[in-house]
Amino acid sequence: MFRSNKLSVLEWILLLIILTIPILNVVFAVWMFIRGNASETVKNFFIAYLVLYLFAWIGILGGVFDNMQGLFS
């Protein structure tokens, strides 16, 4: 699955459903990124997904640290 360069609508829907499941989404994204015979389109999608996921975590942690700094200053 996800090996051809042209994905069907059903494959895209399945991919989006997998990405809505917590923890599995990150594991699956890393696995598809590392996997050698995955579609180039899917690899590019997961690179973008992991970058945005990283930015989201940096934003979440930045907000936490800003709040903690405000409490103790």
C-alpha distances in whole Angstrom, upper triangle without the diagonal:
4,5,8,11,11,9,11,13,11,8,11,13,10,10,14,14,13,15,18,18,21,20,17,16,18,16,13,14,16,13,11,14,15,12,13,10,8,9,13,13,11,13,16,15,15,18,20,19,20,23,24,23,26,28,28,29,32,33,33,35,37,38,39,41,43,44,45,47,49,50,51,53
4,6,8,9,7,9,12,11,7,9,12,10,9,12,14,13,14,17,18,20,20,17,15,17,16,12,12,14,12,9,12,13,11,12,9,6,6,9,9,7,9,12,12,12,15,16,16,17,20,21,21,23,26,26,27,29,31,31,33,35,36,37,39,41,42,43,45,47,48,50,51
4,7,9,8,11,14,14,11,12,15,14,13,16,18,16,18,21,22,24,23,20,18,19,18,15,14,16,13,10,12,13,10,10,6,5,5,8,9,8,10,13,13,14,16,18,18,19,22,23,23,25,28,28,29,32,33,34,35,37,39,40,42,43,45,46,48,49,51,52,54
4,5,6,9,13,13,11,12,16,15,14,17,19,18,19,23,24,26,26,22,21,22,21,18,17,19,17,13,15,16,14,13,9,8,6,8,9,9,12,14,14,15,18,19,19,21,23,24,25,27,29,30,31,33,35,36,37,39,41,42,43,45,47,48,49,51,53,54,55
4,6,10,13,14,12,12,16,16,14,17,20,19,20,23,25,27,26,23,21,22,22,18,17,19,18,14,15,17,15,14,11,9,5,6,6,8,10,11,12,14,16,17,18,20,22,23,24,26,28,29,30,32,33,34,36,38,39,41,42,44,45,47,48,50,51,53,54
4,7,10,12,10,10,14,15,14,16,19,19,19,22,24,27,27,24,22,23,23,20,19,21,20,16,17,20,17,17,14,12,8,10,8,10,13,13,13,16,18,18,19,21,23,24,25,27,28,29,31,33,34,35,37,38,40,41,43,44,46,47,49,50,52,54,55
4,7,8,6,7,10,11,10,13,15,15,16,19,21,24,24,21,19,21,21,17,17,19,18,15,16,19,17,17,14,11,9,11,9,9,12,13,12,14,17,17,17,20,22,22,23,26,27,27,29,31,32,33,35,37,38,39,41,43,44,45,47,48,50,52,53
4,5,5,6,9,10,11,13,14,16,17,19,21,24,25,22,20,22,23,19,19,22,21,17,19,22,20,20,17,15,12,15,12,12,16,17,15,17,20,20,19,22,25,24,25,28,29,29,31,33,34,34,37,38,39,41,43,44,45,47,49,50,51,53,55
4,5,5,6,9,10,11,12,14,15,17,19,23,24,21,19,22,23,19,19,22,21,18,21,24,22,23,20,17,15,17,14,13,17,17,15,17,20,20,19,22,24,23,24,27,28,27,30,32,32,33,35,37,37,39,41,42,43,45,47,48,49,52,53
4,5,5,6,9,10,10,12,14,16,17,21,22,19,18,21,21,18,18,21,20,18,20,23,21,22,20,17,15,18,15,14,18,19,16,18,21,21,19,22,25,24,24,27,29,28,30,33,33,33,35,37,38,39,41,43,43,45,47,48,49,51,53
4,5,5,6,9,10,11,12,14,16,19,20,17,15,18,18,14,15,18,17,14,17,19,17,19,16,13,12,15,12,11,14,16,13,14,18,18,17,19,22,22,22,25,26,26,27,30,31,31,33,35,36,37,39,41,42,43,45,46,48,50,51
4,5,5,6,9,10,11,13,15,18,19,16,14,17,18,14,14,17,17,14,16,19,18,19,17,14,12,14,11,9,13,14,11,12,16,15,14,17,19,19,19,22,23,23,25,28,28,28,31,32,33,34,37,38,39,41,42,43,45,47,48
4,5,5,6,9,10,11,13,17,18,16,14,17,18,15,15,19,18,16,19,22,20,22,20,17,16,18,15,13,16,17,14,15,18,18,16,19,21,20,20,23,24,23,25,28,28,28,31,33,33,34,37,38,38,40,42,43,44,46,48
4,5,5,6,9,10,11,15,16,13,12,15,16,12,13,17,16,14,17,19,18,20,19,15,15,17,15,12,16,17,14,14,18,18,16,18,21,20,19,23,24,23,25,28,28,28,30,33,33,34,36,38,38,40,42,43,44,46,48
4,5,5,6,9,11,13,14,12,9,12,13,10,10,13,13,11,14,16,15,18,16,13,13,15,12,9,12,14,11,10,14,14,12,14,17,17,16,19,21,20,22,25,25,25,27,30,30,31,34,35,36,37,39,41,42,44,45
4,5,5,7,9,12,14,12,9,12,14,11,11,15,15,14,16,19,18,21,20,16,16,17,14,12,14,15,11,11,15,14,11,14,17,15,15,18,19,18,20,23,23,23,26,28,28,29,32,33,33,35,37,38,39,42,43
4,5,5,7,11,13,11,9,13,14,12,13,16,16,15,18,20,20,23,22,18,18,20,17,15,17,18,15,14,18,17,14,16,19,18,16,20,22,20,21,24,24,24,26,29,29,29,32,34,34,35,38,39,39,42,44
4,5,6,9,10,7,6,10,10,8,10,13,13,12,15,17,17,20,19,16,17,19,17,13,15,17,14,12,16,16,13,14,18,17,15,18,20,19,20,23,24,23,25,28,28,28,31,33,33,34,37,38,39,41,43
4,6,8,9,7,4,8,10,8,8,12,13,12,14,17,17,20,20,17,17,18,16,13,14,15,12,10,13,13,10,11,14,13,11,15,17,15,16,20,20,19,22,24,25,25,28,29,30,31,34,35,36,38,40
4,6,9,8,7,10,12,11,12,15,16,16,17,20,21,24,24,20,21,22,19,16,18,18,15,14,17,16,12,14,17,15,13,16,18,15,16,20,20,19,21,24,24,24,27,29,29,30,33,34,34,37,39
4,7,6,6,9,10,10,12,14,15,16,18,20,20,24,24,21,22,23,21,18,19,20,17,15,18,18,14,15,18,17,14,17,19,17,17,21,21,19,22,25,24,24,27,29,29,30,33,34,34,36,39
4,5,6,8,9,10,12,14,15,16,18,20,21,24,25,22,23,24,23,19,20,21,18,16,18,18,14,14,17,15,12,15,17,14,14,18,18,16,18,22,21,21,24,26,26,27,30,31,31,33,35
4,5,6,6,9,10,11,12,14,16,17,18,22,23,21,22,23,22,19,19,20,18,15,17,17,14,13,16,15,12,14,17,15,14,17,19,17,18,21,22,21,24,26,26,27,29,31,31,33,35
4,6,5,6,8,10,10,12,14,15,16,20,20,18,20,21,20,16,17,19,16,13,16,17,14,13,17,16,13,16,19,17,17,20,21,20,21,25,25,25,27,30,30,30,33,35,35,37,39
4,6,5,6,9,10,10,12,14,15,19,19,16,18,19,17,14,14,16,13,10,13,13,10,10,14,13,10,13,16,14,15,18,19,18,20,23,23,24,26,28,29,29,32,33,34,36,38
4,5,5,6,8,10,10,12,14,18,19,16,18,18,18,14,14,15,13,10,11,12,9,8,11,12,9,11,14,13,12,16,17,17,18,21,22,22,24,26,27,28,30,32,32,34,36
4,5,5,6,9,10,11,12,16,17,15,17,18,18,15,14,16,15,11,13,15,12,11,14,15,12,14,17,17,16,19,21,20,21,24,25,25,27,29,30,30,33,35,35,36,39
4,6,5,6,8,10,10,14,15,12,14,16,15,12,11,14,12,9,12,14,11,11,15,15,13,15,18,18,18,21,22,22,23,26,27,27,29,32,32,33,35,37,38,39,41
4,5,5,6,9,10,13,14,11,13,13,13,9,9,11,9,6,8,10,8,7,11,12,10,12,15,15,16,18,20,20,21,24,25,26,28,30,31,32,34,36,37,38,40
4,6,5,6,8,12,14,12,14,14,15,12,10,12,11,8,9,12,10,8,11,13,12,12,16,16,16,18,21,21,21,24,26,26,27,30,31,32,33,36,37,38,39
4,5,5,6,10,11,10,13,14,15,11,10,13,13,10,11,14,13,11,15,17,15,16,20,20,20,22,24,24,25,28,29,29,31,33,35,35,37,39,40,41,43
4,6,5,8,9,7,9,10,11,8,7,10,10,7,10,12,11,11,14,16,15,17,20,20,20,23,25,25,26,28,30,31,32,34,36,37,38,40,41,43,44
4,6,8,10,8,10,10,11,8,5,8,9,6,7,11,10,9,12,14,14,15,18,19,19,21,23,24,25,27,29,30,31,33,34,35,37,39,40,41,43
4,6,9,9,12,12,14,11,9,12,13,10,10,14,14,12,15,18,17,17,20,22,21,23,26,26,26,29,31,31,32,35,36,37,38,41,42,42,44
4,6,6,9,11,13,11,9,12,14,11,12,16,16,15,18,20,19,20,23,24,24,26,29,29,30,32,34,34,35,38,39,40,41,44,45,46,47
4,6,9,10,13,12,10,13,15,13,14,17,18,17,20,22,22,23,25,27,27,29,31,32,32,34,37,37,38,40,42,43,44,47,48,49,50
4,7,9,12,11,10,13,15,14,15,18,19,19,21,23,23,25,27,28,29,31,33,34,35,37,39,39,40,43,44,45,46,49,50,51,52
4,6,8,7,7,10,11,11,13,15,15,16,19,20,20,22,24,25,26,28,30,31,32,34,36,37,38,40,42,43,44,46,47,49,50
4,5,5,6,9,10,11,12,14,15,16,18,20,21,22,24,26,27,29,30,31,33,34,36,37,39,40,42,43,45,47,48,50,51
4,5,5,6,9,10,11,12,14,15,17,18,20,21,23,24,26,27,29,30,32,33,35,36,37,39,41,42,43,45,47,48,49
4,5,5,6,9,10,11,12,14,16,17,18,20,21,23,24,26,27,29,30,32,33,35,36,38,39,41,42,44,46,47,48
4,5,5,6,9,10,10,12,14,15,16,18,20,21,22,24,25,27,28,30,31,33,34,36,37,39,40,42,43,45,46
4,5,5,6,9,10,10,12,14,15,16,18,20,21,23,24,26,27,28,30,32,33,34,36,37,39,41,42,44,45
4,5,5,6,9,10,11,12,14,15,17,18,20,21,23,24,26,27,29,31,32,33,35,36,37,39,41,42,43
4,6,5,6,9,10,11,12,14,15,16,18,20,21,22,24,26,27,29,30,31,33,35,36,38,39,41,42
4,5,5,6,8,10,10,12,14,15,16,18,20,21,22,24,25,27,28,30,31,33,34,36,37,39,40
4,5,5,6,9,10,11,12,14,15,17,18,20,21,22,24,26,27,28,30,32,33,35,36,38,39
4,6,5,6,8,10,11,12,14,15,16,18,20,21,23,24,26,27,29,30,31,33,35,36,37
4,6,5,6,9,10,10,12,14,15,16,18,20,21,23,24,26,27,29,30,32,33,35,36
4,5,5,6,9,10,11,12,14,15,16,18,20,21,22,24,26,27,28,30,32,33,34
4,5,5,6,9,10,11,12,14,15,16,18,20,21,22,24,26,27,29,31,32,33
4,5,5,6,9,10,10,12,14,15,16,18,20,21,23,24,25,27,29,31,31
4,5,5,6,9,10,11,12,14,15,17,18,20,21,23,24,26,27,29,30
4,5,5,6,9,10,11,12,14,15,16,18,20,21,22,24,26,27,28
4,5,5,6,9,10,10,12,14,15,16,18,20,21,22,24,26,27
4,5,5,6,9,10,11,12,14,15,17,19,20,21,23,25,26
4,5,5,6,8,10,11,12,14,15,16,18,20,21,23,24
4,5,5,6,9,10,10,12,14,15,16,18,20,21,22
4,6,5,6,9,10,10,12,14,15,17,19,20,21
4,5,5,6,9,10,11,13,14,16,17,19,20
4,5,5,6,9,10,11,12,14,15,17,18
4,5,5,6,9,10,11,12,14,16,16
4,5,5,6,9,10,11,13,15,16
4,5,5,6,9,10,11,13,14
4,5,5,6,9,10,11,12
4,5,5,6,9,10,11
4,5,5,6,9,10
4,5,5,7,9
4,5,5,6
4,6,6
4,6
4
